[in-house]
């Protein structure tokens, strides 16, 4: 079997390529016997591809290429929004190869059935407990196998959409889709700046990176009341003020509540790496900030599962 065996099963074909805007990542992939192609050298999308972009320009080029040709099937991740380094991109590629997409989508289906039938859920896991209330008129979002099949021979899907089921509350003026209360053990933290706000001070960026490292090494305790972060402690220190500063005007109100379905990466995940692939880890993750003004910050809580509230 090749390094892309799970992608080959996902696409139903052995003809799978890696697309990227990084020559170094392409060279690394070719060393693994993966057919790696540079986006700016293509006139058309390959038949099937997984895409990792390390620059915003690379993502824009990829989307233009896909729109212009309207052919080929692709999944993509924007590494530049999280960490545009080669080491991070290689880590992304490793987890992309390790992910069993068919298993993840089966897990999605089971979760969707539960979430469609129950709007009051108890959340439990090691050192974690909480209650989630979902608004009656809200449905969870996921990119399920049915969507993939319906797209037939042309699609370009965000990779993260295949690996989680989520609710969002990005518009603060809109009714809340969910209300979460509880205390949770956080194993990892991700920070993304989709628009790379130049007003963010370098000292804040360094502080956030330091916090993410400490969370990965020591873990953190997260207290949520009425969908607001009330405490975020690593050891005896509470970093709520830092999170509030990093998320801009959205502050500490939750903007996302999601369940990861990627059971395949549990043995490979490294919470020290700021990679979008980490948020697919099986369990719960919540987020503050929207990534437009300040950061979007995901707090990863593996091992937490939902059940109907008795």
SEFIFI-794605 format. One record per residue: residue number from 1; x, y, z of N, C-alpha, C in turn. Coordinates in steps of 0.02 Angstrom, whole numbers, plus 32768, in hexadecimal, padded with zeros to 4 digits. Each point is the difference from the previous one (the first is absolute). Layout:
N
 num   nu   nv   nw  cau  cav  caw   cu   cv   cw
 NUM    X    Y    Z    X    Y    Z    X    Y    Z
...
//
This chain:
310
 num   nu   nv   nw  cau  cav  caw   cu   cv   cw
   1 802A 7FC4 8000 7FD6 803C 8000 802C 803E 8000
   2 7FE9 8035 7FE0 8027 803E 7FFD 7FF2 802B 803D
   3 8026 8037 8006 7FF6 802F 8037 7FBB 8020 7FFC
   4 7FE1 7FFF 7FC6 7FBF 801F 7FF6 7FC7 7FCD 7FFF
   5 8009 7FC8 8022 7FCD 7FCA 7FFB 7FBB 8018 8017
   6 7FFD 8029 8036 7FBE 8016 8017 7FE1 8032 7FCF
   7 8029 802A 7FE1 7FE6 802D 7FCE 7FE9 7FDA 7FC2
   8 8024 7FCB 7FEF 7FEC 7FD7 7FC7 7FBC 7FDF 800D
   9 7FF4 7FEB 803D 7FBF 7FE3 8012 7FCA 8037 7FFF
  10 8012 803B 8018 7FD0 8037 8000 7FEA 8012 7FB9
  11 8030 8007 7FD4 7FF1 8013 7FBB 7FEA 7FC4 7FD4
  12 800D 7FC4 8018 7FF1 7FC5 7FD8 802D 7FF9 7FC4
  13 803E 8016 8008 8030 7FFF 7FC8 8047 8002 801B
  14 802E 7FE0 7FDD 8047 8004 8012 8022 803E 7FE2
  15 7FDB 8024 7FD7 801A 803D 7FE0 7FF3 803C 802E
  16 802E 800B 8030 7FF9 8036 8030 8041 8028 8002
  17 7FFB 8043 8000 803B 802B 8001 7FFD 802E 803D
  18 803A 8019 8013 8005 8036 8030 800C 8040 7FDB
  19 7FD8 8033 800D 800B 8042 7FE4 8019 802F 8037
  20 8030 802A 7FF0 801A 802F 8031 8020 803B 7FDD
  21 800B 8035 8026 8025 803A 7FE6 8047 8002 801C
  22 8015 7FC9 801F 8042 7FFC 801F 802C 7FCE 7FDB
  23 8037 8017 7FE3 802E 7FD3 7FDE 801F 7FCE 8031
  24 800E 8018 803D 8020 7FD5 8032 7FD0 7FC8 8016
  25 7FC0 8011 8009 7FD0 7FCC 8013 7FF6 7FCF 7FC6
  26 7FFE 8019 7FC3 7FFA 7FD4 7FC6 803A 7FCF 7FFC
  27 803D 8019 800D 803B 7FD5 7FFF 7FFC 7FCB 8036
  28 7FE9 8014 803C 7FF8 7FD0 8037 7FCE 7FCA 7FED
  29 7FC8 8014 7FE3 7FCC 7FD0 7FED 8019 7FCF 7FCB
  30 8025 801A 7FD0 801B 7FD4 7FCB 802F 7FCC 801E
  31 8022 8012 8036 802B 7FD0 8022 7FD8 7FC7 8020
  32 7FBF 800C 800A 7FD3 7FCC 801B 7FDA 7FDD 7FC7
  33 8016 800B 7FC3 7FE0 7FE3 7FC5 7FB9 801A 7FF5
  34 7FF5 803E 8014 7FC0 8021 7FF5 8007 802E 7FC3
  35 7FD1 7FFE 7FD3 8001 802C 7FC6 7FEE 8047 8017
  36 8032 802B 8006 7FF6 8043 8019 8007 8033 7FC8
  37 7FD0 802E 7FFB 7FFD 8031 7FCB 7FFC 8046 801D
  38 8020 802F 7FDF 7FFE 8046 8016 7FC5 8023 7FDF
  39 7FDA 8023 8028 7FC2 801F 7FE8 800D 8030 7FC6
  40 8034 8029 8006 800B 8033 7FCC 801B 7FE3 7FBF
  41 800C 7FBF 7FFD 8017 7FE0 7FC2 7FC8 7FDA 7FDD
  42 7FC3 8004 801C 7FC9 7FD9 7FE5 7FD3 802A 7FD3
  43 7FE6 7FE1 7FCD 7FCC 8020 7FD6 7FBB 7FE4 800E
  44 7FFE 7FC6 8023 7FC1 7FE1 8012 800A 7FD9 8040
  45 7FC9 7FF4 8024 8003 7FD8 803C 800A 7FB7 7FEF
  46 8028 7FDC 8027 8004 7FB7 7FF7 7FBD 7FDF 8010
  47 7FFB 7FC1 7FEF 7FC1 7FDC 800A 7FED 7FFE 804A
  48 8031 7FF1 802C 7FF5 7FFC 8048 803D 801E 8023
  49 7FF4 8029 8033 803A 801E 8021 7FF0 8016 8047
  50 8035 7FFF 8029 8000 8020 8041 802E 803C 7FFB
  51 7FED 8038 801D 8024 803E 7FF6 8015 801F 8043
  52 803E 8015 8004 801A 8023 803B 801F 8041 7FE7
  53 7FE5 8039 8015 801C 8040 7FEB 8022 8022 803B
  54 803B 801D 7FF3 8027 8021 8035 7FFD 804C 7FFA
  55 7FDC 8019 7FCE 7FF7 8048 7FF8 7FB8 800E 7FED
  56 7FE9 803C 8011 7FBC 8013 7FEC 7FFB 8004 7FB4
  57 8036 8017 7FE0 8000 8004 7FB7 7FF9 7FBA 7FE1
  58 801F 7FCF 8021 7FFA 7FBB 7FE7 7FB9 7FE7 8003
  59 7FDE 8010 8037 7FBA 7FEC 8006 7FD5 8022 7FCB
  60 800B 8040 7FF5 7FD9 8025 7FCE 800D 7FE4 7FBA
  61 803F 7FEE 7FF2 8010 7FE2 7FBF 7FDD 7FBC 7FF8
  62 7FFF 7FD9 8035 7FE0 7FBF 7FFE 7FB5 8007 7FF2
  63 7FDF 802E 8023 7FB8 8008 7FF7 7FEF 801C 7FBB
  64 802B 802D 7FE6 7FF5 8019 7FBC 8008 7FC8 7FCD
  65 8033 7FD7 8009 800C 7FC8 7FD3 7FC4 7FD0 7FFF
  66 7FE6 7FF0 803C 7FC8 7FD3 8005 7FC1 801E 7FE0
  67 7FF5 8041 800B 7FC5 8021 7FE5 8004 8006 7FB4
  68 803B 800B 7FE7 8009 800A 7FB7 7FF3 7FC0 7FDA
  69 8014 7FC8 801D 7FFB 7FC1 7FDB 7FC1 7FD8 8010
  70 7FE8 8008 803F 7FC6 7FDA 8017 8006 7FB7 7FEE
  71 803A 7FE5 8012 800C 7FB8 7FF8 8030 7FEA 8037
  72 7FFE 7FBF 800E 802B 7FE6 8033 7FE0 8003 8045
  73 8017 7FD5 802D 7FE6 7FFC 8044 803A 800E 8030
  74 7FF5 802D 8030 8037 8015 802A 7FE8 800F 8047
  75 802B 7FF4 8030 7FF7 8017 8045 803E 802A 8011
  76 7FF6 8035 8029 8039 802C 800C 8001 801A 8047
  77 803C 8013 8016 800A 8020 8041 802F 803B 7FF7
  78 7FF1 8037 8022 8027 803E 7FFB 8031 8004 803B
  79 803A 7FE2 7FF7 8031 7FFF 8037 8016 8047 8013
  80 7FFE 802E 7FD0 8018 8044 800D 7FD8 8024 8035
  81 7FC1 7FEE 8009 7FD7 8021 8033 8014 7FEB 8046
  82 8023 7FC7 8006 8014 7FE6 8041 804C 8006 800A
  83 8026 7FDF 7FD5 8049 8002 8005 801C 7FF1 7FBB
  84 801D 8032 7FDE 8016 7FF7 7FBB 8045 7FE1 7FF8
  85 8019 7FDD 8033 8043 7FE4 7FFB 8000 7FBC 7FDE
  86 803A 7FEC 7FE6 8006 7FBF 7FE0 7FF3 7FC7 8031
  87 801A 8006 803D 7FF7 7FCB 8031 7FB6 7FF4 800E
  88 7FDA 8037 8006 7FB8 7FFA 800C 7FDD 7FE0 7FC4
  89 8015 8013 7FC4 7FE1 7FE4 7FC3 800F 7FB5 7FFB
  90 803C 7FEC 8011 8011 7FB8 7FFF 7FD5 7FDB 8033
  91 7FF6 801D 803A 7FD4 7FE3 8033 7FB9 7FF9 7FE5
  92 7FE7 8035 7FDE 7FBE 7FFD 7FE1 7FFB 7FC6 7FD0
  93 8033 7FF9 7FD6 8001 7FCA 7FCF 7FFE 7FBC 8022
  94 8025 7FF9 8036 8001 7FC1 8025 7FBA 7FEE 801A
  95 7FDD 8032 801D 7FBD 7FF2 801A 7FCD 7FF5 7FC7
  96 8009 8023 7FC9 7FD5 7FF4 7FC6 8007 7FB8 7FE8
  97 803D 7FE7 7FFF 800B 7FBB 7FEA 7FE6 7FCE 8033
  98 8001 8012 8041 7FEC 7FD2 8035 7FB4 7FFD 8009
  99 7FDC 8031 7FE6 7FB8 8006 800D 7FD7 7FCF 7FD7
 100 7FD5 7FDA 8023 7FD1 7FD3 7FDF 7FC0 8029 7FF4
 101 7FF8 8019 7FC4 7FC8 802E 7FF1 7FBD 7FDC 8001
 102 7FFE 7FC3 7FEA 7FC2 7FDA 8000 7FE8 7FF4 8048
 103 802F 7FEF 802C 7FEE 7FF6 8046 7FE8 8042 801F
 104 8022 8037 7FF0 7FEC 8041 801B 7FB9 8012 7FEA
 105 7FEF 7FF3 7FC2 7FBD 8011 7FE9 7FCB 7FD2 801D
 106 8012 7FC1 800F 7FD1 7FD5 8023 7FF4 801B 8047
 107 8035 8017 8020 7FF9 801E 8042 7FD4 803F 7FFD
 108 8008 8026 7FCB 7FD5 803B 7FF6 7FB6 7FED 7FFE
 109 7FF1 7FCD 7FDA 7FBB 7FEB 7FF8 7FE1 7FEE 8044
 110 8025 7FDD 802A 7FE8 7FED 8042 7FF4 803E 802B
 111 802F 802E 7FFD 7FF8 803E 8027 7FC5 8029 7FE8
 112 7FF8 8005 7FBF 7FC9 8028 7FE5 7FBD 7FE4 8014
 113 7FFA 7FBE 8002 7FC2 7FE1 8017 7FF1 8013 8048
 114 8033 7FFD 802B 7FF7 8013 8046 7FEC 804A 8006
 115 8023 802B 7FDC 7FF5 8048 8007 7FBF 8016 7FE0
 116 7FE9 7FDC 7FCE 7FBF 800F 7FE1 7FC7 7FEE 802F
 117 800A 7FCB 8028 7FCA 7FE7 802B 7FFE 801F 8045
 118 8038 801D 8015 8005 8019 8045 801F 8046 8001
 119 7FE0 802E 8023 8019 8044 8004 801B 8012 8046
 120 7FFB 7FD1 802F 801E 8009 8042 802F 7FC4 800A
 121 8040 800E 8007 8032 7FCB 8004 802D 8009 803C
 122 8014 7FC7 801D 8033 8001 8033 8041 7FEC 7FDF
 123 8035 8024 8010 8043 7FF4 7FE4 802C 7FE4 8037
 124 8023 7FCA 7FF2 802A 7FE1 8033 803F 7FE2 7FE2
 125 8034 8000 8029 8041 7FE4 7FEE 802D 8005 803C
 126 803E 7FEA 7FF9 802F 8003 8038 800A 8048 8016
 127 7FF0 800E 8040 8008 8043 801D 7FD8 8035 7FDC
 128 7FCB 7FED 7FDD 7FD6 802F 7FDB 7FB7 7FEF 800A
 129 7FD8 8033 8007 7FB8 7FF6 8005 7FDD 8041 7FED
 130 7FC5 7FFA 7FE2 7FDC 803C 7FEC 7FBC 7FF0 7FE4
 131 7FDA 8034 7FF1 7FBE 7FF9 7FE3 7FFB 802F 7FC4
 132 7FE8 7FE5 7FC8 7FF9 8026 7FC2 7FB6 8004 7FEE
 133 7FE8 803D 7FF6 7FBB 800A 7FEA 8002 801E 7FBA
 134 7FDD 7FE1 7FD2 8000 8015 7FBA 7FBC 8020 7FF1
 135 8001 8039 7FDF 7FC1 8022 7FEE 7FD5 7FD3 7FD4
 136 7FBE 8004 8009 7FD2 7FD3 7FDE 8003 8006 7FB4
 137 800E 803B 7FE6 7FFE 800A 7FB8 8045 7FF9 7FDF
 138 802F 7FE3 8023 8045 7FFD 7FE8 8013 7FB8 7FF1
 139 8021 7FF6 7FC8 801A 7FBE 7FED 804C 8003 7FFE
 140 8022 7FCA 8013 8049 7FFF 7FFD 8017 7FFD 7FB8
 141 803E 8017 7FF6 801C 7FFF 7FBC 8038 7FCD 7FFC
 142 8000 7FDA 7FCA 8036 7FD1 7FF1 8001 7FF3 7FB5
 143 803B 7FEF 7FE6 8006 7FED 7FBA 8000 7FB4 7FFE
 144 7FC5 7FE3 7FF6 7FF7 7FB8 8006 800B 7FDD 7FBD
 145 8000 7FBD 8003 800D 7FD8 7FC4 7FCD 800F 7FCA
 146 7FC2 800D 8014 7FCC 8011 7FD0 8012 803E 7FD7
 147 8020 8032 8021 8015 803C 7FDC 8036 7FF0 7FCE
 148 802E 7FD5 8013 8037 7FED 7FD3 7FE4 7FDB 7FC3
 149 7FD3 7FD1 800C 7FE4 7FDB 7FC8 7FD6 802C 7FD2
 150 7FDC 8030 801E 7FD5 802C 7FD8 802A 802D 7FD3
 151 803D 8010 8016 802B 802D 7FD9 801C 7FDD 7FC2
 152 7FFF 7FBE 7FFF 8016 7FD7 7FC8 8048 800F 7FED
 153 800B 801A 7FC3 8045 8005 7FE6 8020 8044 800B
 154 7FDE 802E 8022 801F 8041 800B 7FEE 8019 8045
 155 8033 800C 8029 7FF7 8023 8040 8043 8016 801A
 156 7FFF 8032 802A 803B 8014 8027 7FE6 8011 8045
 157 800E 7FD4 8031 7FE4 8005 8043 8038 8010 8032
 158 7FF2 802B 8032 8030 8008 8037 8008 7FBE 8025
 159 803D 7FEB 800B 800D 7FC0 8020 7FE1 7FFC 8045
 160 8003 8037 8026 7FE6 8000 8044 7FB6 7FF0 8003
 161 7FDB 8011 7FCB 7FB8 7FF4 8000 7FEF 7FB6 7FFF
 162 802E 7FD6 7FE9 7FF5 7FB8 7FFE 800B 7FDF 8043
 163 8020 8025 802F 801A 7FE1 803C 7FE0 801A 8040
 164 7FC8 8024 7FFA 7FDE 8018 803C 7FB6 800D 7FF1
 165 7FDA 8005 8035 7FBA 8015 7FFE 7FFC 803E 802D
 166 7FE6 8038 7FE6 8006 803C 8028 7FC5 802F 7FFC
 167 7FFD 802A 8034 7FD2 8039 8004 802B 803F 8006
 168 7FE8 8036 7FE2 8025 803F 8005 7FD2 8039 8015
 169 801F 8032 801D 7FDC 803E 8011 802E 803A 7FEF
 170 800C 800A 7FC0 802F 8033 7FE8 7FE3 8046 8001
 171 7FBF 8006 7FF7 7FE0 8042 8000 7FE5 800E 8046
 172 801F 802D 8025 7FE9 800C 8045 7FB9 801B 8005
 173 7FE6 801D 7FC9 7FBC 801A 8001 7FCC 7FCA 7FF3
 174 8015 7FC7 7FE9 7FD1 7FCA 7FF0 7FF0 7FD8 803F
 175 7FC6 7FDF 8001 7FF0 7FD4 803A 8035 7FCA 8007
 176 800F 7FED 803E 8032 7FCD 800C 7FE8 7FBB 7FE9
 177 802E 7FDD 7FDE 7FEF 7FBC 7FEA 8006 7FCE 8038
 178 8028 800F 8033 800D 7FD1 8036 8011 8025 8040
 179 7FF7 7FDD 8038 8015 8019 8041 8025 7FC8 8023
 180 803D 800F 8016 802A 7FCE 801F 8014 8016 8046
 181 7FFD 7FD0 802E 8018 8009 8045 8029 7FC4 8013
 182 8037 800B 8024 8026 7FC6 8018 8048 8011 8010
 183 8023 7FCD 8017 8048 8004 800F 8023 7FC9 7FDA
 184 8035 8012 7FDB 801D 7FD2 7FD1 804D 8000 8005
 185 801D 7FC6 7FF2 8049 7FF8 7FFD 8017 800A 7FB8
 186 8025 8034 7FF4 8017 8012 7FBD 8046 7FE3 7FF4
 187 8007 7FDD 7FC7 8041 7FE1 7FEF 8028 8029 7FCF
 188 7FDE 802A 7FD9 8024 8026 7FCC 7FDA 803F 7FED
 189 8024 802E 7FE3 7FE4 8040 7FED 8019 8013 7FBA
 190 7FD3 8017 7FD5 8012 8016 7FBD 7FEF 8049 7FF8
 191 8029 8025 7FDC 7FF4 8047 7FF3 8004 800C 7FB5
 192 7FCD 8022 7FE5 7FFF 800E 7FB8 7FEF 8049 7FF5
 193 8022 801E 7FD0 7FF2 8045 7FEA 7FF4 7FFE 7FB5
 194 7FC1 7FF9 7FEC 7FF2 7FFA 7FB9 8012 803E 7FD9
 195 7FFF 803A 8021 800C 803E 7FDD 8042 8021 8016
 196 8025 7FE0 802C 8041 8018 8016 7FFD 804B 8012
 197 7FD6 8010 802F 7FF6 8044 8018 8042 8020 8013
 198 8017 8034 7FDC 8041 801E 800F 8001 8027 8042
 199 7FC5 800B 801C 7FFE 8025 803F 8011 7FD5 803C
 200 8005 7FBE 7FF7 8011 7FD3 8037 804A 8009 8012
 201 800D 8010 803E 8044 800E 8017 802A 7FC0 8000
 202 8040 8005 7FEB 802C 7FC5 8002 8004 7FE1 8046
 203 7FFD 8029 8034 8003 7FE5 8044 7FC4 7FD3 800F
 204 7FC6 8013 7FE5 7FC4 7FD7 800A 8007 7FBD 7FDB
 205 801C 8003 7FC4 800A 7FC3 7FD9 802F 7FD1 8025
 206 8036 801B 801D 802F 7FD7 8026 7FDF 7FE3 803E
 207 7FD8 8028 8022 7FDE 7FE8 803D 7FD0 7FC7 7FF0
 208 7FDD 8006 7FC9 7FD0 7FCD 7FED 8023 7FBF 7FED
 209 8039 8006 7FDE 8026 7FC4 7FEF 801A 7FDE 803F
 210 8016 8029 8030 8018 7FE4 803F 7FC9 7FDD 8026
 211 7FC4 801D 7FFF 7FC7 7FE1 8022 7FEF 7FBE 7FDE
 212 7FFE 7FFE 7FBE 7FF0 7FC3 7FDD 8031 7FC8 8011
 213 8040 8011 8006 8033 7FCF 8012 7FF3 7FE5 8047
 214 7FF2 802D 802E 7FF4 7FEC 8045 7FC2 7FD4 8006
 215 7FCC 800F 7FD9 7FC4 7FD7 8001 8010 7FBA 7FE6
 216 8028 7FFC 7FCA 8013 7FBF 7FE3 8028 7FD6 8031
 217 802B 8021 8027 802C 7FDC 802E 7FDD 7FF0 8042
 218 7FDA 802F 801B 7FE4 7FF9 8043 7FB4 7FF6 8002
 219 7FDD 800E 7FC9 7FB8 7FFF 8001 7FE5 803F 8020
 220 7FBF 800B 7FF8 7FE0 803B 801C 7FB9 7FEE 8017
 221 7FE7 8028 802E 7FBB 7FF8 8018 7FD6 803A 7FE7
 222 7FCA 7FEF 7FDE 7FD4 8032 7FE1 7FBD 8000 8024
 223 7FEB 803A 8017 7FBF 8007 8020 7FD5 802C 7FD3
 224 7FC5 7FE5 7FED 7FD2 8023 7FD4 7FBD 8007 8023
 225 7FE6 803E 8002 7FBE 800D 801B 7FD8 8029 7FCE
 226 7FC6 7FE6 7FED 7FD5 8022 7FD1 8025 8013 7FC0
 227 8027 7FD1 7FE6 8026 8009 7FC2 8034 8038 8004
 228 8018 800E 803C 8036 8031 800A 8039 7FDE 8025
 229 803E 800C 7FEA 803A 7FE7 8024 8008 8027 8041
 230 7FFA 7FDE 8038 8007 8021 8041 8044 7FF4 801F
 231 8023 7FCC 7FE9 8044 7FF3 8017 8023 7FD3 7FCE
 232 8042 800C 7FF8 8029 7FD4 7FD7 8043 7FFB 8023
 233 8008 7FCB 8028 8038 7FFA 802E 8032 7FCB 7FE9
 234 803F 8013 8000 8037 7FD1 7FF9 8026 8002 8042
 235 7FFD 7FCA 8025 801B 8002 8044 7FD7 8030 802A
 236 8022 802E 8021 7FDE 8030 802C 7FF3 8043 7FDD
 237 8011 8005 7FC0 7FF8 803F 7FDD 7FC3 7FFF 7FD2
 238 7FDA 8036 8001 7FC5 8007 7FD6 8011 802D 7FC5
 239 7FF7 7FE6 7FC2 8012 8024 7FC4 7FC3 801D 7FDC
 240 7FCA 8009 8024 7FC4 801B 7FE2 800C 8045 7FE3
 241 8027 8029 8021 800D 8044 7FE8 8025 7FFE 7FBD
 242 8030 7FD2 7FF9 8025 7FFA 7FC1 7FD1 7FEA 7FC8
 243 7FD5 7FCF 800D 7FD0 7FEB 7FCC 7FD3 803A 7FEC
 244 7FEA 8026 8031 7FD3 8039 7FF2 8023 8033 7FD4
 245 803F 800D 800E 8027 8030 7FD8 800A 7FE6 7FB9
 246 800C 7FBF 7FF9 8011 7FE2 7FBF 7FC4 7FFC 7FD1
 247 7FC3 7FFD 801C 7FC6 7FF5 7FD6 7FDD 8040 7FEB
 248 801B 803A 8012 7FE3 803F 7FE9 7FBB 800C 801C
 249 7FD5 801D 7FD6 7FBF 8015 8018 7FD2 7FC7 8013
 250 800D 7FC3 7FE8 7FD6 7FC7 8012 800C 7FE9 8047
 251 8039 8012 801D 800C 7FEF 8045 7FFE 7FB6 800F
 252 7FE0 7FEE 8038 8000 7FBB 8018 7FBF 7FDB 7FF5
 253 7FD4 801C 7FD6 7FC3 7FDD 7FED 8011 7FC8 7FCE
 254 7FE5 7FC5 800A 800F 7FC9 7FD2 7FE5 800E 7FBB
 255 8029 7FF4 7FCE 7FEB 8007 7FBA 7FF6 7FBD 7FDE
 256 8015 7FCA 8021 7FF9 7FBD 7FE2 7FFD 7FCC 8037
 257 7FD7 7FCD 7FF3 7FFF 7FC3 8029 7FFD 7FC6 7FD0
 258 8031 7FD3 8004 8007 7FCD 7FCC 8016 7FBD 801E
 259 7FF2 7FCC 7FDB 8016 7FBD 8013 802C 7FE4 7FC8
 260 803E 7FF1 800F 802C 7FE1 7FD0 7FF0 7FB6 7FF9
 261 800C 7FE5 7FC5 7FEF 7FBA 7FF2 803C 7FD8 7FE6
 262 803B 801D 8003 803B 7FE0 7FE2 8023 7FD5 8034
 263 7FEA 7FC2 8006 801E 7FD2 8031 8045 7FE8 7FEB
 264 8011 8008 7FC0 803D 7FE3 7FE5 8040 8022 8018
 265 7FFB 803F 8016 803E 8026 800E 8012 8000 804A
 266 7FDB 7FDB 802A 800B 8003 8048 8048 7FEF 8014
 267 801E 7FD0 7FDD 8044 7FEB 8012 8036 802D 7FE0
 268 7FEC 802A 7FD2 8031 8029 7FDC 7FFD 804A 8012
 269 7FCB 8016 8021 7FF5 8047 800A 8036 801E 802D
 270 8017 803B 7FEE 8030 8026 8027 7FE1 8044 800D
 271 7FE9 800B 803D 7FDC 803E 8010 802E 803D 8000
 272 8041 7FF5 7FFB 802E 8039 7FFC 8000 8020 7FBB
 273 7FE4 7FDD 7FCE 7FFF 8019 7FBB 7FBE 8025 7FF5
 274 8004 803D 7FE6 7FC4 8028 7FF2 7FE5 7FEE 7FBC
 275 7FE1 7FC5 7FFD 7FE7 7FE5 7FC0 7FB5 7FF7 8003
 276 7FDD 8015 7FCB 7FB8 7FF8 7FFB 7FEB 7FB7 8005
 277 802B 7FD3 7FEB 7FEF 7FB9 8003 7FF3 7FE9 8047
 278 801F 8021 8031 7FF7 7FEB 8046 7FB8 8008 8017
 279 7FDB 8030 7FE4 7FBD 800D 801A 7FCF 7FC8 7FED
 280 8015 7FD2 7FD5 7FD5 7FC8 7FEF 8003 7FC7 8033
 281 802D 8006 8032 8008 7FCA 8031 7FBD 7FEF 8020
 282 7FF4 7FC0 8009 7FC0 7FE9 801A 7FF3 801D 8045
 283 7FC9 8023 8008 7FEF 8020 803F 7FDF 8043 7FF3
 284 8005 802C 8030 7FE1 8043 7FFD 8035 8035 7FF2
 285 7FEE 8033 7FDA 8028 803D 8002 7FD2 803C 7FFB
 286 8015 8035 8022 7FDB 803E 8001 802F 8037 7FEA
 287 7FE3 8039 7FEA 802B 8035 7FE8 7FE6 8044 8016
 288 802F 802F 8007 7FF1 8047 800B 8021 8027 7FC8
 289 7FE4 803B 7FF0 801B 8028 7FCA 7FE9 7FE8 7FBC
 290 8004 802D 7FCF 7FEA 7FED 7FBC 8037 8003 7FCC
 291 803D 8013 8013 8038 8002 7FD0 8000 803C 7FD2
 292 7FCD 802A 8005 7FFD 803C 7FD6 801E 803C 8026
 293 7FE7 800A 803B 801D 8033 802C 8020 7FDA 8039
 294 8042 7FF8 7FFD 8022 7FD6 8030 8000 7FB7 7FEA
 295 800B 7FD5 8030 8008 7FB8 7FF3 7FBF 7FDA 8005
 296 7FFF 7FC6 7FDF 7FD0 7FCB 800D 8028 7FCB 8026
 297 7FEB 7FF0 803D 8026 7FD3 802B 7FD6 7FC3 8011
 298 8017 7FC5 7FEC 7FDF 7FC1 800F 8020 7FE1 803E
 299 7FD6 7FE8 802C 8016 7FDD 803D 7FEA 7FB7 7FF9
 300 8031 7FD2 7FFE 7FF3 7FBA 7FEF 7FF9 7FD5 803E
 301 7FC9 7FDC 8003 7FEE 7FD9 803B 7FF2 7FB8 7FEA
 302 8034 7FD8 7FF4 7FF6 7FBC 7FE5 7FDE 7FD3 8034
 303 7FDE 7FCE 7FE5 7FE3 7FCD 802C 7FBC 8012 801D
 304 7FE7 803B 7FF2 7FBE 8014 8019 7FCB 7FEA 7FCD
 305 7FCB 7FE2 801A 7FCA 7FE9 7FD4 7FBD 8018 8019
 306 7FD0 800C 7FD3 7FBD 8017 8013 7FD0 7FC5 8009
 307 7FD0 800A 802C 7FCB 7FCF 800A 7FC0 8027 8011
 308 7FC6 7FE4 7FF3 7FC2 8023 8011 7FFE 800F 804B
 309 7FE9 803C 8011 7FF9 8012 8046 7FC7 7FD8 801E
 310 800C 7FDD 8038 7FCB 7FD7 801E 7FC3 802A 8013
//
